[in-house]
Structures are given as structure tokens and as C-alpha cells.
Amino acid sequence: MHYLKKTLFLLCFCIGICHAQQSNPSHNYSLSGFINKKIPVELNITVSKNIILGNIRYLNSKAKTPIKIIGELNAENQYVLHEFEKDGNISGNIYAALKDGKLQGDWSSTKTDTSYTILLNSKANKNVKPEVILPISPNSLAGKYSYQYGENGYQGSIIIKKLSGNTYSYDIGSVTHAPGRNIADASGKAVLKNNQFLIEINKSCRFIVKFYNDFLTITEGRPDQLNDCQFGHNATLEGTYLKIK
């Protein structure tokens, strides 16, 4: 009887995993081409629902070091990709559409505010491994997460500590772009459920924190709520934060 129960449990567990994978399929893309028609790059990404994770390599650089890509597929079916350095600084952004095997749009630098066209073509690449988007372990969620759009752009950081069980503490602060920086901040405790928890500023202002593999996203609980959050003008907790510690 014990063996039968164990077998049934494993069978149900496997069926559940298969169902989850089928209901949430991921797609992998390997693309290469040029920025500004003369800067060769290679982009490898995994798209799961609306989350995008991968890397980009500048092929004319000496080391050709992969730079982490985190982004989203937005409501307009646009690929919004951010190049994250290890300290959370975002060095470049890509806004493009993928159609008929071509990713075409604009690349911009956060350092110089320059913008160029980007055109990449899909290619076969058997050596590319799919990215793991969901957290590997709940015990890996605590730490410091950060983002920064260059020296003068929006920036923010959040420190998360595990207290006990599924209860975590958070301390978050962010600012708008220079020179007149305005502040949004919050601290408190929250209960983790399904890899996410809620930051509640007040009854009319809430933010949803969702954890992924070494990064998190923070989104508004409802549209147009910032007027009720009592932050500085245009300041928000929203953003994509890379785990840096």
C-alpha cells in the first residue's frame, strides 16, 4: 500500500509538471546582426509568457563577454530588453518587434542618450541553453536587488531579508532622473506566496513584487495609483531589479 501511494504521488507530481510546462511554454531565440548597420552583435533569449531573459554579445569587442538581458514582451507585442551590468546598471535598451525571423527596432545607450537602429536575424544555434526564469529555490530570494539607468536616470534598490517561514522584510528606495531627483521609498514585512509578495503603502497604493531567477519585477497594484502613494513627483517603486548581493 505504501509503495502504491508513493507511486501515485510521483505520477500526479509528474503530470502536474507536464501540465505547467504545456500551459506556460517557453521559446528560445538566437539572433545575430548589427546595431547602426556596423556594430555586430549576437542575442540569445528565452521568452516565457511576457518575461525575457538571456544575453547579448558585442562581437567587435576583444572579450566578447555576454551581457545579461532582462526584459518583457509588452502589450503591443514589442520586445523591451535591458542590458544589465553586474552592479545593476543598465547600459543599453532595445525596443523592437520580432517578425518573420527578424528582430527590428531601436537600440539606445543610457550613457549618451544616443539611439540607433538594430536589425537581427534568427539563426540556428544548438549550443544555446534555455534560460531558467523561475527561482531555483525559495531560500535564494533574500539579498540586495538594484537597477540604474546610467548615472542620471531612474535608479532604485531593495534589500530583502528572510525572517521566518514565508515572512520577509523589505527596505526599498528609488529616485527619478537627475537633476531634480524625487524619492519613493517603503519598508515593512510581507508574506511570500507563489514567488511574490505585496508592498502596501496604503489602502490605495500597492505594488506587486515577483521573484525570478536572480532578479525581480515590481509593478503597480492598479493603474494610475501614484497620486495616492504620497511619493515625490513621478517617483515610483516600479522596475526590474537585478540581484547584486
N, C-alpha and C positions, 0 to 999 in steps of 0.2 A: 504493500500500500504506500509506504514511504517513497519507494522508487517511482511509483506511478504518479504521485503528487509532484515529485521533483521534475519528472519528465513533462507533465502537463504545464508546470510553471515555466520551464525553459521554452516550450513550444509557444506559449502565449507571449512570452517576452520577445522571442524572435519575430513572431507575427506583428507585434507592436512596433518593433524597429523597422521592419519592412514597410509597414503602413505609413510610418512617419517619413521614411525616405521617399516613398512614392508621392505623398501629399506635399512634400517640400523638396522637389528635385533641385539639384544644383547644376550649373552649366559652366564649363571651363573653356576659356578662350586664350589662344596665343596669337599675338598680332605683332607685326613689325612695320616700320615705315619711317616717316620723317615729321619733325616739327619745323615749321618755317621752310619746308622743302629742302633743308640741308643738314638738319641735326638728326642722325639716325638713332632710333630707339626701338626697344623691344618691350612689349607689355604682356604680362601673363596675369590673368584674373580668374577668380571663381565668383559666380553670381548665384546667390541663394535668396529666393524671394526678392527683396529690394536691397539686400546688403551685398557689397562688393569688396573683395579682399584679394590682394595679390602684390605684384611688384613691377617696377619699371626699371630698365637699364639703359643708360646713355652709352651707346656703342662707340662713340668717339672719345670717351674718357679713358684714361690709362687703366684704371682698375675695373671698370665696367661693373661697379658694385650695385647690386639690386637695392632699390629704394622702395620702402613699404608703401603700398597703395591701399587706402581705405576710402570707400565711397558708397554711393547709393544709386539705384535706378529710380528716378523720381516719377511723379505722376504724369509728366509729359513724355515719359519713356526716354529721358535723357540720362546719359551716364555722367554722374558728377563724381569725379575722382580727385583725391587729395594725396600729394606726395608727402609722407611723414618722415622726418629725420628722427633719430633715436631719442632726442630730447623733447619730442612733441612738436617741434617747429614744422610748419607746413611750408615747403619751399616752392611748390607749384600746384596748380589746379588745372584740371581738364574738364571741359563741358562739351560733350559730343554725343552723337547718335550712332548706333550700330545698325547698319542695314546692308543686306546682301554681302556680308563678309567684310564690310568696310566700316571702320570707326572714324568718323569725320566730325571736326568741330574746332574748338579753340583751346590752346594751352596758354596759361598766364603765370607770371612769376610774382611772388609776394614781395620780393626784394626790390624790384624795379618798376612794378606795375605795367610791365610790357606784356603784350599779347600777340600770339602768333597762331597761324593755322596748324592743325595736326591732322594727318591722314595716315591711318594704319590699315594694313590688310591682314586678314585672318590667314593663318598658316598651320600646317600640321606640325605638332611638336610632342613626340611621345615621352620626352624626358621631363615634362612639366607635371608636377604633382598637385592634385587639388588641394586648395587651402582648407584648413579646419576653421570654421567660422564660430561655432558654438564653444563655450568654455569647456576645457578639458576636465576640470574638477571644480566643484564649488569652493574648495579650500584655496583656490588660486585667485579669488576675486579681490581680496584685500590688497591695498597698495596705493600708490600715487599715480594719477592719470592727468594728462595735460594736453593742451593744444595751443598753438600760437601762429597767427597768420603774419609771419615776419615780425620785425621789430615794432612796427607802427600799427599793426592790425589788431583785430579782436584777439583776446587770449584768456585762458582760464585754466584752473587746476582743481582737482578734487582729491582729498585723502579719505580713504575708506578703511575702516578697521572692523574686524570681526569681534563682537562682544561675547555672544554665546548662542549656540544653536543657529538659527537663521536670522538673528538680530545683528545689525551692523550700525556703526556710527559713520557719519559723513561730515566733512567740512569742505565747503566749496566756495570759490570766489572767481569772478570773471570781470573783465573790463572791456569797454568799447575801444574803438581805434583812437590813436593819438591825433591831435594834441589834447583835446578836451575829453579825457577818459572819464566815463561814468561806470559805476560799480553795481554789480549784482552779487549777493552772497547769501549763504544759508548754512546752518549746521543743525544736527539733530540725530535721531535714531530712526531706523526703518527696518521692516521685516522683509526679507528676500523671499520671493515666490516666483517660480518659473523663470529664474535668471533675471529678475527685475525687481525694483522696489520704487516706492513713491516718495518724492520730496514735496512736502506740503508746506508752502509758505503761509497760506491762509485758506479759508474755505473757497475762495475764488481764484486761487493761484496754485497750481500743482505742476510738477514736472515728473516725467516717467524716465527712470534710469534703467537701461537694458544692457546687460553684460554679454560680451562676446569673447573671442579668444585674444586676450591681451589688449582689448580696447572696449570702450563703452560708448553708447549714444545717449544723449539727453534730449527729450522732446517735450513740447508743451502739452499739458493735460487737455487743453482745449484751445481752439484758435482765438486770437485777439485777446488773450488774457493778461498781457504785460501791463496794461494800465492798472490792473488790480494787484500787481505784485509789489508795488512800493519800491522798485529799483530806480537807479538813475536812468535818465532818458536814453532809450534804445538799448539799455543793458539787459542781458538775458543769461540764463544758465544753459541754454540750448547749445548743442555742439557735439562733435565727435572727439573723444578724448583717448589718447594713446597711453597705455600703461608704461611708465618710465622707471618705476621702482617697485 
